[in-house]
Amino acid sequence: MSLPHVLLIHGYTGSGPGHWQRWLAQTVSEHGGMADMPHFSDPDQPDRDTWLRELDTHLEAAPTDRERVVVAHSLGCYLWLHHAAREGIGHVDRVLLVAPPAPDYPEPAIKSFFPAPLDPTGLRRAATETRLVVGDGDPYCSMPAAKQLAETLRIEVDVLPDAAHINIDAGYGEWPAVLKWVRSKTVPLSPR
């Protein structure tokens, strides 16, 4: 079985050097998989419609001869929710939504992403399986808000103890558990 094609969707301000998304892209590629980690336009002032057009381009370029996996972080999770709510979209095999901010997070620079469509039917249309991973102590999303998001979307949620926003500041450079999920759908996801 060939390794999947992995599309990594960064969040607000991007995923800089040392971030687990960069590590994952490099590791997947080194092990014979295909990784696509686009840099969406103006990550410090993101525009939902621009990012959706760019996401469409990358999804259309994804190969169809292997499993297709999407791994989104932070604001990238809401980009995926907007994508999934549209009609006539392509289908991927699996999606992992990692550490989305709360649906009412008050950052002015990301306002074009809210309100986000919380559409479980759209999620199932966009992907065979969608899973949420959140960190306990995330300053951008309380645990009750994260669990409510999972319940509304009707998806499974894994809570990582003391993982905060699951980023470099929380110690997430290398994250072997996300690589295991990409390779073999190992769940629940575990901390680094």
MARBA-3410 file (N, C-alpha, C, O; in Angstrom, 1 decimal):
192
0.8,-1.2,0.0,0.0,0.0,0.0,0.9,1.2,0.0,1.8,1.4,0.8 ~ 0.6,2.2,-0.9,1.4,3.4,-0.9,0.9,4.4,0.2,-0.2,4.3,0.6 ~ 1.9,5.2,0.6,1.5,6.2,1.6,0.6,7.2,1.0,0.6,7.4,-0.2 ~ -0.1,7.9,1.8,-1.1,8.9,1.3,-0.5,10.2,0.7,0.7,10.5,1.0 ~ -1.3,10.9,0.0,-1.0,12.3,-0.3,-1.6,13.1,0.9,-2.7,13.0,1.2
-0.7,14.0,1.4,-1.1,14.8,2.6,-1.1,16.2,2.2,-0.1,16.8,1.8 ~ -2.2,16.9,2.4,-2.4,18.3,2.2,-2.4,18.9,3.6,-3.3,18.6,4.4 ~ -1.5,19.8,3.9,-1.4,20.5,5.2,-1.9,21.9,5.1,-1.4,22.7,4.2 ~ -2.8,22.3,5.9,-3.4,23.6,5.8,-3.0,24.4,7.1,-3.4,24.0,8.2 ~ -2.2,25.4,6.9,-1.8,26.2,8.1,-2.8,27.1,8.5,-3.9,27.3,7.9
-2.6,27.8,9.7,-3.5,28.7,10.2,-3.0,30.1,10.1,-2.1,30.5,9.3 ~ -3.6,31.0,10.9,-3.3,32.4,11.0,-1.8,32.5,11.2,-1.3,31.9,12.1 ~ -1.1,33.4,10.5,0.3,33.6,10.5,1.2,32.5,10.0,2.4,32.7,9.9 ~ 0.6,31.4,9.6,1.4,30.3,9.0,1.9,29.4,10.0,1.7,29.5,11.2 ~ 2.7,28.4,9.5,3.3,27.4,10.3,4.8,27.5,10.1,5.4,27.0,9.1
5.5,28.3,10.9,6.9,28.6,10.7,7.9,27.5,11.0,7.4,26.4,11.3 ~ 9.1,27.8,10.8,10.2,26.8,11.0,10.0,26.1,12.4,9.8,26.8,13.4 ~ 10.2,24.8,12.4,10.1,24.1,13.7,8.7,23.6,14.0,8.5,22.8,14.9 ~ 7.7,24.1,13.3,6.3,23.7,13.6,6.1,22.2,13.1,6.7,21.8,12.2 ~ 5.2,21.5,13.8,5.0,20.1,13.5,4.4,19.9,12.1,4.7,18.8,11.6
3.7,20.8,11.5,3.3,20.7,10.2,4.4,20.6,9.2,4.4,19.8,8.3 ~ 5.4,21.4,9.4,6.6,21.3,8.5,7.4,20.0,8.7,7.8,19.4,7.8 ~ 7.5,19.6,10.0,8.1,18.3,10.3,7.3,17.2,9.6,7.9,16.3,9.1 ~ 6.0,17.2,9.7,5.2,16.2,9.1,5.3,16.1,7.6,5.5,15.0,7.0 ~ 5.3,17.3,6.9,5.5,17.3,5.5,6.8,16.7,5.1,6.9,15.9,4.1
7.9,17.1,5.8,9.2,16.5,5.4,9.3,15.0,5.7,9.8,14.3,4.9 ~ 8.7,14.6,6.8,8.8,13.2,7.2,8.0,12.3,6.2,8.4,11.2,5.8 ~ 6.8,12.8,5.9,6.0,12.0,4.9,6.7,11.9,3.6,6.7,10.8,3.0 ~ 7.3,13.0,3.1,8.0,12.9,1.9,9.2,12.0,2.0,9.5,11.2,1.0 ~ 10.0,12.0,3.1,11.1,11.1,3.2,10.8,9.7,3.3,11.6,8.8,2.9
9.5,9.3,3.6,9.1,8.0,3.7,8.3,7.5,2.5,7.6,6.5,2.6 ~ 8.3,8.2,1.4,7.7,7.8,0.2,6.3,8.3,0.0,5.6,8.0,-1.0 ~ 5.8,9.1,0.9,4.5,9.7,0.7,4.6,11.0,-0.1,5.7,11.4,-0.5 ~ 3.5,11.6,-0.3,3.5,12.9,-1.0,2.9,14.0,0.0,1.8,13.7,0.5 ~ 3.6,15.1,0.1,3.1,16.1,1.0,3.0,17.4,0.3,3.9,17.8,-0.5
1.9,18.1,0.5,1.7,19.4,-0.1,1.4,20.4,1.0,0.4,20.3,1.7 ~ 2.3,21.4,1.2,2.1,22.3,2.3,2.1,23.7,1.7,3.1,24.4,1.7 ~ 0.9,24.2,1.2,0.9,25.5,0.5,1.1,26.6,1.5,0.7,26.4,2.7 ~ 1.6,27.7,1.1,1.7,28.9,1.9,0.5,29.8,1.4,0.7,30.4,0.3 ~ -0.5,29.9,2.1,-1.7,30.7,1.7,-1.3,32.2,1.7,-0.5,32.7,2.6
-2.0,33.0,0.9,-1.7,34.4,0.7,-1.9,35.2,2.0,-2.9,35.0,2.7 ~ -1.0,36.0,2.3,-1.0,37.0,3.4,-1.5,36.4,4.7,-2.6,36.7,5.2 ~ -0.8,35.4,5.2,-1.2,34.7,6.4,-1.4,35.6,7.7,-2.1,35.2,8.6 ~ -0.9,36.8,7.7,-1.1,37.7,8.8,-2.4,38.5,8.7,-2.8,39.1,9.6 ~ -2.9,38.6,7.5,-4.2,39.2,7.2,-5.0,38.3,6.3,-5.3,38.7,5.1
-5.4,37.1,6.7,-6.0,36.1,5.8,-7.4,36.6,5.3,-8.2,37.2,6.1 ~ -7.7,36.2,4.1,-9.0,36.5,3.5,-9.6,35.1,3.1,-9.0,34.4,2.3 ~ -10.7,34.8,3.7,-11.4,33.5,3.5,-11.5,33.2,2.0,-11.2,32.0,1.6 ~ -12.1,34.1,1.2,-12.3,33.7,-0.2,-11.1,33.5,-1.0,-11.0,32.6,-1.8 ~ -10.0,34.3,-0.7,-8.7,34.0,-1.4,-8.2,32.7,-1.0,-7.7,31.9,-1.8
-8.2,32.3,0.3,-7.7,31.1,0.8,-8.5,29.9,0.2,-8.0,28.8,-0.1 ~ -9.8,30.1,0.1,-10.7,29.0,-0.5,-10.3,28.7,-2.0,-10.2,27.6,-2.4 ~ -10.0,29.8,-2.7,-9.6,29.6,-4.1,-8.2,28.9,-4.2,-8.0,28.0,-5.0 ~ -7.3,29.3,-3.3,-6.0,28.6,-3.2,-6.1,27.2,-2.8,-5.5,26.3,-3.3 ~ -7.0,26.9,-1.8,-7.2,25.5,-1.4,-7.8,24.7,-2.5,-7.4,23.5,-2.8
-8.7,25.2,-3.3,-9.3,24.5,-4.4,-8.2,24.1,-5.4,-8.2,23.0,-5.9 ~ -7.3,25.0,-5.7,-6.2,24.7,-6.6,-5.4,23.5,-6.1,-5.0,22.6,-6.9 ~ -5.1,23.4,-4.8,-4.3,22.3,-4.3,-5.1,21.0,-4.2,-4.5,20.0,-4.5 ~ -6.4,21.1,-3.9,-7.2,19.9,-3.9,-7.3,19.3,-5.3,-7.3,18.1,-5.5 ~ -7.5,20.2,-6.3,-7.6,19.7,-7.7,-6.3,19.1,-8.2,-6.4,18.2,-9.0
-5.2,19.5,-7.7,-3.9,18.9,-8.1,-3.6,17.6,-7.3,-2.6,17.0,-7.7 ~ -4.3,17.3,-6.3,-4.0,16.1,-5.5,-4.2,14.8,-6.4,-5.2,14.8,-7.1 ~ -3.3,13.9,-6.3,-3.5,12.7,-7.1,-4.7,11.9,-6.6,-5.1,11.9,-5.5 ~ -5.2,11.1,-7.6,-6.4,10.3,-7.2,-6.0,8.8,-7.1,-6.9,8.0,-6.9 ~ -4.8,8.5,-7.3,-4.4,7.1,-7.3,-3.9,6.6,-5.9,-3.3,5.5,-5.8
-4.0,7.5,-4.9,-3.7,7.1,-3.5,-4.6,7.8,-2.5,-5.3,8.7,-2.9 ~ -4.6,7.4,-1.3,-5.4,8.0,-0.3,-5.1,9.5,-0.1,-3.9,9.8,-0.2 ~ -6.1,10.3,0.0,-5.9,11.7,0.2,-6.3,12.1,1.6,-7.4,11.9,2.1 ~ -5.3,12.7,2.3,-5.5,13.1,3.7,-5.2,14.6,3.8,-4.3,15.2,3.2 ~ -6.1,15.3,4.6,-5.9,16.7,4.9,-5.7,16.9,6.4,-6.4,16.3,7.2
-4.7,17.7,6.7,-4.4,18.0,8.1,-4.3,19.5,8.3,-3.4,20.1,7.8 ~ -5.3,20.0,9.0,-5.5,21.4,9.2,-5.2,21.9,10.6,-5.5,21.1,11.5 ~ -4.5,23.0,10.7,-4.2,23.5,12.1,-4.8,24.9,12.3,-4.8,25.7,11.4 ~ -5.4,25.1,13.5,-5.9,26.4,13.9,-6.9,27.0,12.9,-7.9,26.4,12.7 ~ -6.6,28.2,12.4,-7.6,28.8,11.5,-7.8,27.9,10.2,-8.8,28.0,9.6
-6.8,27.1,9.9,-7.0,26.2,8.7,-8.1,25.3,8.9,-8.7,24.8,7.9 ~ -8.5,25.0,10.2,-9.7,24.1,10.4,-10.9,24.8,9.9,-11.8,24.2,9.4 ~ -11.0,26.1,10.1,-12.2,26.9,9.7,-12.2,27.0,8.2,-13.3,27.1,7.5 ~ -11.0,27.1,7.6,-11.0,27.1,6.1,-11.6,25.8,5.6,-12.4,25.8,4.6 ~ -11.3,24.7,6.2,-11.8,23.4,5.8,-13.3,23.4,6.0,-14.1,22.9,5.2
-13.8,23.9,7.1,-15.3,24.0,7.3,-16.0,24.8,6.3,-17.1,24.4,5.8 ~ -15.4,25.9,5.9,-16.0,26.7,4.8,-16.0,25.9,3.5,-16.9,25.9,2.7 ~ -14.9,25.2,3.2,-14.8,24.4,2.0,-15.9,23.3,2.0,-16.6,23.1,1.0 ~ -16.0,22.6,3.1,-16.9,21.5,3.2,-18.4,21.9,3.1,-19.2,21.1,2.7 ~ -18.7,23.2,3.4,-20.1,23.6,3.3,-20.5,24.0,1.9,-21.7,24.2,1.7
-19.6,24.0,1.0,-19.9,24.3,-0.4,-20.4,23.1,-1.2,-20.1,22.0,-0.8 ~ -21.2,23.3,-2.2,-21.7,22.2,-3.1,-20.6,22.0,-4.2,-19.8,22.9,-4.5 ~ -20.7,20.8,-4.7,-19.8,20.4,-5.9,-18.4,20.3,-5.6,-17.6,20.5,-6.5 ~ -18.0,20.0,-4.4,-16.6,19.9,-4.0,-16.1,18.5,-4.2,-16.9,17.5,-4.2 ~ -14.8,18.3,-4.3,-14.2,17.0,-4.4,-14.2,16.4,-3.0,-14.4,17.0,-2.0
-13.9,15.1,-3.0,-14.0,14.3,-1.7,-12.6,13.8,-1.4,-11.8,13.4,-2.3 ~ -12.2,13.9,-0.1,-10.9,13.3,0.3,-11.3,12.2,1.3,-12.4,12.0,1.7 ~ -10.2,11.4,1.6,-10.5,10.2,2.5,-10.6,10.6,4.0,-11.5,10.2,4.7 ~ -9.6,11.3,4.5,-9.6,11.6,5.9,-9.2,13.1,6.1,-8.4,13.7,5.4 ~ -9.7,13.7,7.2,-9.3,15.0,7.6,-9.1,15.0,9.1,-9.8,14.4,9.9
-8.0,15.7,9.5,-7.7,15.9,10.9,-7.7,17.4,11.1,-6.9,18.2,10.5 ~ -8.6,17.9,12.0,-8.7,19.3,12.4,-8.0,19.4,13.8,-8.4,18.8,14.8 ~ -6.9,20.2,13.8,-6.1,20.3,15.0,-6.1,21.7,15.6,-5.8,22.7,14.9 ~ -6.6,21.8,16.8,-6.6,23.0,17.6,-7.2,24.2,16.9,-6.6,25.3,16.8 ~ -8.5,24.1,16.5,-9.2,25.3,16.0,-9.4,26.3,17.2,-9.6,25.9,18.3
-9.3,27.6,16.8,-9.7,28.6,17.9,-11.2,28.5,18.1,-12.0,27.8,17.3 ~ -11.7,29.0,19.2,-13.1,29.0,19.5,-13.9,29.7,18.3,-13.4,30.7,17.7 ~ -15.1,29.3,18.1,-15.9,29.9,17.0,-16.1,31.4,17.1,-16.5,32.1,16.2 ~ -16.0,31.9,18.4,-16.2,33.3,18.6,-14.9,34.0,19.0,-15.0,35.0,19.7 ~ -13.8,33.5,18.6,-12.5,34.1,19.0,-12.4,35.5,18.5,-12.6,35.7,17.3
-12.0,36.5,19.3,-12.2,37.9,18.9,-11.0,38.5,18.2,-10.7,39.7,18.4 ~ -10.2,37.7,17.3,-9.1,38.3,16.6,-9.6,39.0,15.4,-10.1,38.3,14.5 ~ -9.4,40.3,15.2,-10.0,41.0,14.1,-9.4,40.6,12.7,-10.1,40.6,11.7 ~ -8.2,40.1,12.7,-7.5,39.7,11.4,-8.2,38.5,10.8,-8.0,38.3,9.6 ~ -8.9,37.7,11.6,-9.5,36.5,11.0,-11.0,36.6,10.9,-11.7,35.6,10.7
-11.6,37.8,11.0,-13.0,37.9,11.0,-13.7,37.4,9.8,-14.9,37.1,9.8 ~ -13.0,37.4,8.6,-13.7,36.9,7.4,-14.0,35.4,7.5,-14.8,34.9,6.6 ~ -13.5,34.7,8.4,-13.7,33.3,8.6,-14.9,33.0,9.5,-15.3,31.8,9.6 ~ -15.5,34.0,10.1,-16.6,33.8,11.1,-17.8,34.7,10.7,-17.6,35.8,10.2 ~ -19.0,34.2,11.0,-19.2,32.9,11.6,-18.9,31.8,10.6,-19.0,31.9,9.4
-18.5,30.6,11.1,-18.1,29.5,10.3,-19.3,28.6,10.2,-20.1,28.4,11.1 ~ -19.4,27.9,9.0,-20.5,26.9,8.9,-20.2,25.7,9.7,-19.2,25.0,9.4 ~ -21.0,25.3,10.6,-20.8,24.1,11.4,-21.8,23.0,10.8,-22.8,22.8,11.4 ~ -21.4,22.4,9.7,-22.3,21.6,8.9,-21.8,20.2,8.9,-20.9,19.8,8.1 ~ -22.3,19.3,9.8,-21.9,17.9,9.8,-22.1,17.2,8.4,-21.4,16.3,8.0
-23.2,17.5,7.8,-23.5,16.9,6.5,-22.4,17.3,5.4,-22.0,16.4,4.7 ~ -22.0,18.5,5.4,-21.0,19.0,4.6,-19.7,18.3,4.8,-18.9,17.9,3.9 ~ -19.4,18.1,6.1,-18.1,17.4,6.5,-18.1,16.0,5.9,-17.1,15.6,5.4 ~ -19.2,15.3,6.0,-19.3,14.0,5.4,-19.2,14.0,3.9,-18.7,13.0,3.3 ~ -19.7,15.0,3.3,-19.6,15.1,1.9,-18.2,15.4,1.4,-17.8,14.9,0.4
-17.5,16.1,2.2,-16.1,16.5,1.9,-15.1,15.4,2.2,-14.0,15.4,1.5 ~ -15.3,14.6,3.2,-14.4,13.5,3.6,-15.1,12.3,4.2,-16.1,12.5,4.8 ~ -14.5,11.2,4.0,-15.1,10.0,4.6,-15.0,10.0,6.1,-15.9,9.6,6.7 ~ -13.9,10.6,6.6,-13.8,10.6,8.1,-13.1,12.0,8.4,-12.2,12.4,7.8 ~ -13.7,12.6,9.5,-13.1,13.8,10.0,-12.9,13.6,11.5,-13.8,13.1,12.2
-11.8,14.1,12.1,-11.5,13.9,13.5,-11.0,15.2,14.0,-10.3,16.0,13.3 ~ -11.2,15.5,15.3,-10.8,16.8,15.9,-9.8,16.4,17.0,-10.0,15.5,17.7 ~ -8.7,17.2,17.1,-7.7,17.0,18.1,-7.5,18.4,18.8,-7.3,19.4,18.1 ~ -7.6,18.5,20.1,-7.5,19.7,20.8,-6.5,19.5,22.0,-6.4,18.4,22.5 ~ -5.9,20.6,22.4,-5.0,20.6,23.5,-5.7,21.2,24.8,-6.3,22.2,24.7
-5.5,20.5,25.9,-6.0,21.0,27.2,-5.2,22.3,27.5,-4.0,22.2,27.4 ~ -5.9,23.3,27.8,-5.2,24.6,28.1,-4.9,25.5,26.9,-4.1,26.4,27.0 ~ -5.6,25.2,25.8,-5.4,26.1,24.6,-6.0,27.5,24.9,-7.1,27.6,25.3 ~ -5.1,28.5,24.8,-5.5,29.9,25.1,-6.5,30.4,24.1,-7.2,31.4,24.3 ~ -6.7,29.7,22.9,-7.6,30.2,21.9,-8.9,29.5,21.9,-9.8,29.9,21.1
-9.0,28.5,22.7,-10.3,27.7,22.7,-10.4,26.9,24.0,-9.6,26.1,24.3 ~ -11.4,27.2,24.8,-11.6,26.5,26.0,-12.1,25.1,25.7,-12.5,24.8,24.6 ~ -11.9,24.2,26.7,-12.3,22.8,26.5,-13.8,22.7,26.3,-14.2,21.9,25.4 ~ -14.6,23.4,27.0,-16.1,23.3,26.7,-16.4,23.7,25.3,-17.2,23.1,24.6 ~ -15.7,24.8,24.8,-16.0,25.2,23.4,-15.5,24.2,22.4,-16.2,24.0,21.4
-14.4,23.6,22.7,-13.9,22.5,21.8,-14.8,21.3,21.7,-15.1,20.8,20.7 ~ -15.3,20.9,22.9,-16.2,19.7,23.0,-17.5,20.1,22.3,-18.1,19.2,21.7 ~ -18.0,21.3,22.5,-19.2,21.7,21.8,-19.1,21.7,20.3,-20.0,21.3,19.6 ~ -17.9,22.2,19.8,-17.6,22.1,18.4,-17.7,20.7,17.9,-18.3,20.4,16.8 ~ -17.0,19.8,18.5,-17.0,18.4,18.1,-18.4,17.8,18.1,-18.8,17.1,17.2
-19.2,18.1,19.2,-20.6,17.6,19.2,-21.4,18.2,18.1,-22.2,17.5,17.5 ~ -21.3,19.5,17.8,-22.1,20.1,16.8,-21.7,19.5,15.4,-22.6,19.3,14.6 ~ -20.4,19.2,15.2,-20.0,18.7,13.9,-20.2,17.2,13.9,-20.0,16.5,12.8 ~ -20.5,16.6,15.0,-20.7,15.1,15.1,-19.5,14.3,14.7,-19.5,13.4,13.9 ~ -18.3,14.8,15.3,-17.1,14.1,15.0,-16.4,13.7,16.3,-16.7,14.3,17.4
-15.5,12.7,16.2,-14.7,12.3,17.4,-13.7,13.4,17.8,-13.2,14.1,16.9 ~ -13.4,13.5,19.1,-12.4,14.4,19.5,-11.4,13.7,20.4,-11.8,13.0,21.3 ~ -10.1,14.0,20.2,-9.1,13.6,21.1,-8.6,14.8,21.9,-8.3,15.9,21.3 ~ -8.4,14.7,23.2,-7.9,15.8,24.0,-6.5,15.4,24.5,-6.3,14.4,25.1 ~ -5.5,16.3,24.1,-4.2,16.0,24.5,-3.9,16.8,25.8,-4.0,18.1,25.8
-3.5,16.2,26.9,-3.2,16.9,28.1,-2.1,17.9,28.0,-1.0,17.6,27.4 ~ -2.3,19.0,28.5,-1.2,20.1,28.6,-0.6,20.4,27.2,0.5,20.8,27.2 ~ -1.4,20.3,26.2,-0.9,20.5,24.8,-1.2,21.9,24.3,-0.7,22.3,23.2 ~ -2.0,22.7,25.0,-2.3,24.0,24.7,-2.7,24.1,23.2,-3.7,23.4,22.8 ~ -2.1,25.0,22.4,-2.5,25.2,21.0,-1.8,24.2,20.0,-1.9,24.4,18.8
-1.2,23.2,20.6,-0.5,22.2,19.8,0.4,22.9,18.7,0.2,22.6,17.5 ~ 1.3,23.7,19.2,2.2,24.4,18.3,3.6,24.4,18.9,3.8,23.7,19.9 ~ 4.5,25.2,18.3,5.9,25.2,18.8,5.9,25.6,20.3,6.7,25.0,21.0 ~ 5.1,26.6,20.7,5.2,27.1,22.0,4.8,26.0,23.0,5.2,26.0,24.2 ~ 4.0,25.0,22.6,3.6,23.9,23.4,4.5,22.7,23.3,4.2,21.7,23.9
5.6,22.9,22.5,6.5,21.8,22.3,6.3,20.9,21.2,6.8,19.8,21.1 ~ 5.4,21.3,20.3,5.0,20.4,19.1,5.8,20.8,17.9,5.4,21.6,17.0 ~ 7.1,20.3,17.8,7.9,20.4,16.6,7.7,19.0,16.0,7.0,18.9,15.0 ~ 8.3,18.0,16.5,8.1,16.6,16.1,6.8,16.1,16.8,6.7,16.4,18.0 ~ 6.0,15.4,16.1,4.8,14.8,16.7,4.5,13.5,16.1,3.7,13.4,15.1
5.2,12.4,16.5,5.1,11.1,15.9,3.6,10.6,15.9,3.3,9.8,14.9 ~ 2.8,10.9,16.8,1.4,10.4,16.8,0.6,10.9,15.6,-0.2,10.1,15.0 ~ 0.9,12.1,15.1,0.2,12.6,13.9,0.7,11.8,12.7,-0.1,11.6,11.7 ~ 2.0,11.5,12.7,2.5,10.7,11.5,1.9,9.3,11.5,1.5,8.8,10.5 ~ 1.7,8.7,12.7,1.0,7.4,12.8,-0.4,7.5,12.3,-0.9,6.6,11.6
-1.1,8.6,12.6,-2.5,8.8,12.1,-2.5,8.9,10.6,-3.3,8.3,9.9 ~ -1.6,9.7,10.1,-1.5,9.8,8.6,-1.2,8.5,7.9,-1.9,8.2,6.9 ~ -0.3,7.7,8.5,0.1,6.5,7.8,-0.9,5.3,8.0,-1.2,4.6,7.1 ~ -1.6,5.3,9.2,-2.4,4.1,9.5,-3.7,4.4,10.2,-4.3,3.4,10.7 ~ -4.0,5.6,10.3,-5.3,6.0,11.0,-5.3,5.6,12.5,-6.4,5.3,13.0
-4.1,5.6,13.1,-4.0,5.2,14.5,-4.8,6.2,15.4,-4.4,7.4,15.3 ~ -5.7,5.8,16.2,-6.5,6.7,17.1,-6.6,6.0,18.4,-6.6,4.8,18.5 ~ -6.9,6.7,19.5,-6.9,8.2,19.5,-5.4,8.8,19.3,-4.5,8.1,19.6 ~ -5.4,10.0,18.9,-4.1,10.6,18.8,-3.5,10.9,20.2,-4.3,11.2,21.2 ~ -2.2,10.8,20.3,-1.6,11.0,21.6,-0.6,12.2,21.6,-0.3,12.7,20.5
-0.2,12.7,22.8,0.7,13.8,22.8,2.0,13.5,22.1,2.3,12.3,21.8 ~ 2.9,14.4,22.0,4.2,14.3,21.3,5.0,13.2,22.0,6.2,13.0,21.6
END
